[in-house]
């Protein structure tokens, strides 16, 4: 049954929708966690420590984080592979291009946005998870690492471009997921579109507030 589901176009779209919603939930939680940077190093670093000890004593140190990382990685891989395979199927089914329509812009945005986000994830992990490219790169001190990282103009530029891509991706992706999962009843369409816009704006603004806070000296 799983093989049949994965092999069908609607199955791949369903996988994209569910994995996309999982990543959306993660982004919301991650955004609210990032906002703790505005309450000082004790609050931010304490939150980071809590994440590593969550579930104790049942779970060992950092087990919760590793489970979350594995689930998130699986969602990202399934989302990306589904998107690529659906794109190839679309091209194979229609070798002659359609006349350009308004939806083409959204489609191109989703494709390029996905590539931008994939590259950003690699950078983000090297910057604030492993500390490899971070000027400070000290484990257990996310507040200080964030301040050090966003004092570089190129880090800010990378982050801002990626977060704008996130917003566009969410705006179109949330609506597409709702259509795939069949929850776009006539009366709910307008509400779902408004929800997609609000989510995109809130998440983008929430993430962008951190580098802006560092650049303006609010976070220092």
N, C-alpha and C positions, 0 to 999 in steps of 0.2 A: 504493500500500500504506500509506503514511504517513497519507494522507487517510482511508482506511478505518479505520485504527487509531485515529486521533484522533476520528473520528466515532462510534465505538462506546463504550458504557459501560465495558466491560472494558478498552478501550484507555486511556480517561481514568484509570481506577483504576490501571492499570499505570504511566502517566506520573506520577501522584501518588506511587506507591510508590517508583519509582526516584529521582525528584527529592527525595523526603523522605529517602531513604537518603544521597543526596549531601550534603544539608544536615546530616544527623546526623554524617557523617564530618568535615565542616567544623567543627561545634560541638565535637567531641572535640579536634581539633587546636588550635582557637582557645582552648579552655579550658586545655589544657596550656601554651600560650603565655602566657596571662594569669597563670598561677601563678608565672611568673618574676618577677613584681612583688615576691614575698616574698624574693627574693635580692638586692634592691637596685637602684638606678638603672642601674648599669653593666651588669648582667645583662639587665635589661629593655630598655634603650635599645639595647644591643648586638644583642639578638635582633631588634628592630624594624629595625635597619640591615641585618642579615643577610637578612631577608625582601625588602628592597628591592634587594639585590645578588645574590639567589639566581639561579643559572644563568649568572653572568658568567664569561667574556666573550661567551658565545654570546648571552645575553639582555642587553639594555640595562637601565639603571637603572629599577627599578620595573615592568619588563615582566611579570615573574612575578606580581606583585600584581594588575596590571590583567587578566591572563588569568584569574586566580582570581576576581576580582570579576565579570567578564563571565559566567563559568560559573555562579557562585553566583547572580547576578541572573537568569540564564535559568532556573535551577532554581526560584527563588522565584516567578517569574512563571508558569511552567508549573504549579507546585504550586497557586498561588492560583487561576488560571483554571480548572484542572481541578476544584478543589473547588467553585467557584462554579457551574460548569455542571452538575456532578453534583447539586448541591443543587437547582438549578432543575428538572432532569429528575425528581428525586424528588418534588418538589412537584407538577409537572404530571401525573405518573403516578398520584399519590394525592392528589387535592384534599381528600378527607376525612381528617382526621388519624387516625393510629393511636391506640389506647388507650395511655396512657403506660406505658413499660416501663423496666426498669433501664438499658437501653442509651441511653435518651434523655439521661441526664445526661452520658454520655461524648460523645454527639453535640453537645450544646450546648457542652460544654467545648472541643471541637475547633473549633467555629465561632467562638466568642468568643475562644478562645486565638489563633486565626489572625489575627483583627482586632487584638488587643492586640499581637501580635508584629510585624505589619506597621507599626503606628504606632511601636513601639519601635525598629525598624530605622532609621526616619527620624531619630528622636531620637539614636540611638547614633552614626550617621554624623555628624550635626551636632556631637555632643559630642566624640568621640574620633578622628574621621577628619579632618573639616574644621576642627574647633576653634571653630566658629561660636558655640555656646552654652557653651563651656567657659570658666571664669574665667581660665585661663591660655592655652590654645589656641595652644601653641607647637609648630610642626612639628619632628619629630625628637626630641622629649622626651616619649614616651608615659608614662614613670613619673611625671614631674611633673604631666602632664595628668590622669592617673588620680587622684592624690592630691588635686589641686585640685578635680576634678569631684565626687568622693565626700565632700567636706567640706560639701556642700549637702544638706540633708535631703530636698528634693524629688527630687534626682537619685537618692539612695538609694532612695526610695519607688518611683520609676519603674522602676528596675533590679530591685528585689526582686520587684515584681508581675510584671514581664516574665519573670524567670527562673522563677518559680513556674508561670507559663503555659507556659513551655518544657518544664518537667518533666512537666506533665499532657499536653501535646501529644505528647511523646516516648513516654510510657507507653502511650497509646492508639494513636498513629500507627505505632509499631514493630510492634505486633501486627497491625494492619490491613494494613500493607505485607506482612508475612509471609503472611497469608491470601491477599492478592491475587496474590502471586508463587508461591503453591502450595507453600510449604515447611512448612506446618503439618501434618505427618503426625501420626497419633494419639500416638505415643510422644514426639514433639518439642514438642507443644503446651505442656506444663508448663514445659519448659526455656526456650522462647521467651518465655513470659509472665514468667518469672523474670528473663530477660535484659533484657526491656523495663523492668521495675521497677528493676533495678540500674543500667542506663544512665540512666534518668530521675533517680534519686537522686544518682548520681555527678556527672553534668553539672550538675544544679541546685546541688548543694553546692559544686562546684568554682567555678562562676561567682559564687555568693553569698559565697564566702570573701574575694573581693577587696574589695567595699564594707565587709564586716564587718571586714576587716583594717585598712582606713583609719579606720573609725569607732572602733575600739578602740585605735588608735595603734600597732598592730603594724607597719603600713606607714605611714611618715611621711617 
